Amino acid sequence: MSFLDFDSDDSMKDPTFKPEVKDKQTTFFDLQKTEDVLTIEKNNEKELEKKEVKKKEEQNNAAVEEIMRSDIVSTDEQLNEKSPKIVILSNIDVSNFNQISETQTKTTTKKKRTKCKFCQTDVTNFERHLERNHDDTKEVQDMMSFPKSHPERKKILSLLRNAANFTEYLKGNVQPKYHYKTESKEYYPCSRCKAMLSKSYLSRHKKNCILKHTNNNEIRKMNSLAASQTLIASSFDENSNLHKLRVKEEVFDRMKPDYISLVAKSDYLIYNFGENYLKKHRREQLVTVCSNKMRELARFLIQFRKMTNNSKFRLQDVFKPKLFDMTVECAKHVGGYEKYSKTYRAPSLPAHLGTSLKQVCELFTDWS
C-alpha cells in the first residue's frame, strides 16, 4: 500500500472516498485535451476557408478568360447568340473584378518615317539610307566627313531631314518634328532650319534653332510666324524672283501673320503690285500703306475664291470680261454691302479696291 491510500481517517472508514488531488489532476488533463481539440478545429476551418477562396479565385479567373475571349460586347446580335456565357458574370465577386481592368492591351507604335528628298522613298533609318544610296551628293559627303555622334554631323542630318519634310508639307503631308497628344495643331516651318513646329512653339524655337542668329536683338525683333509665311510664299514662287524684291525685306515682316497675309505673299500679281508701289513712293512711312493695300487685294481674292469654289484661283484670272459682274459683287461684299438698307460698313473700301485693281491690270497688260 502507498502513502496516499492512508491519507486520512475518512479514507479508512469510507472505501469509496477519492482524494481531492486525483480530481484536480484529472480536470487539468481534460482541459489540455479540449484546448488541443479546439486548435485543431480552428486550423481545419482556416484550411477550409483558404480552399474556398482558392476555388472562388479560380472561378473568377476562368470567367475573366472566357469574357476576354468572347465578343459579347460587340453587337446586340452576338449578345443574344452567346447568352449562356453571360451567366458566368454572376460567379464573379465585385472585389476581384479589378482583374479585368488590370489586363493591358498591347499597342503597336508606328516608327517615324522620313521621305528622302533625293529618291522620294519612305525610310525609317534616314542616316543609313543616305550613306548607302546617296553618298555621291555633296550634302551627304559633308555629313560623312564627320564621325558619328559629332554635333556637326547631327546638324547636317537634321537639316536634310527638315528639308525633306518641308517639301512634303508643301504637298499637304505634315511630318512634325515633335509629336503632340492633341492632333488638332497648326504647323508652320521654321524660317531658318525648316523644322515643322506647332504655331504655339514656333516663337520659342528661335532661341534653340540650330541656325539661329548670333545677334540677340535680331531674334527679339523677328516675328517667327511672319517669317515662316514668307518662306512658304517664296517656295511657291515659280520664277524665283521674290527674294530679289524690296517688298520681301521691308513689307512682309511687318504684315500681320494670318491667312490674308499668306495669300498676299503667295500671289504673283499682289506682291509685284506692292513692289511697284514702293518704287513710286520712297518714304518709309508708306510701308504700312503698301501692306494695307496688299491685304485689301488679298481679301478680295479670298472672297472671289469662295464665290467660285476654286481655291487655286489667282488674281490674274479676275481680269476676264465674263467675270466682271462677279468682280463687282466681290468688291461689294468686301466693303460690307447690305441689300435691304443699301449701305456699306466701309464705303471707301470698294473705291480703293477699284483703283488698286486698275493699277494691277496695267501691270498685267505691260507684262503680257
Buried (B, 14 or more C-beta within 10 A) or exposed (E): EEEEEEBEEEBEEEEEEEBEEEEEEEEEEEEEEEEEEEEEEEEEEEEEEEEEEEEBEEBBEEBBEEBEEBEBEEEEEEBEEEEEBEEBEEEBEEEBEEBEEEEEEEEEEEEEEBBBBBEEEEBEEBBEBBEEBBEEEEBBEEBBEBEEEEEEBBBBBBBBBBBBBBBBBEEEEEBBBEEEEEEEBEBBBBBBBBBBBBBEBBEEBBEEBBBBEEEEEEBEEBBBBBBBBBBBBBBEBEEEBBEEBEBBEBBBBEBEBEEBBBBBBBBBBBBBBBBBBBEEEEEEEBBEEBBEBBBBBBBBBBBBBEBBEEEEBBBBBBBEEEBEEBBEBBBBBBBEBEEEEEEBEEEEBBEBBEEBBEBBBEBBEEEE
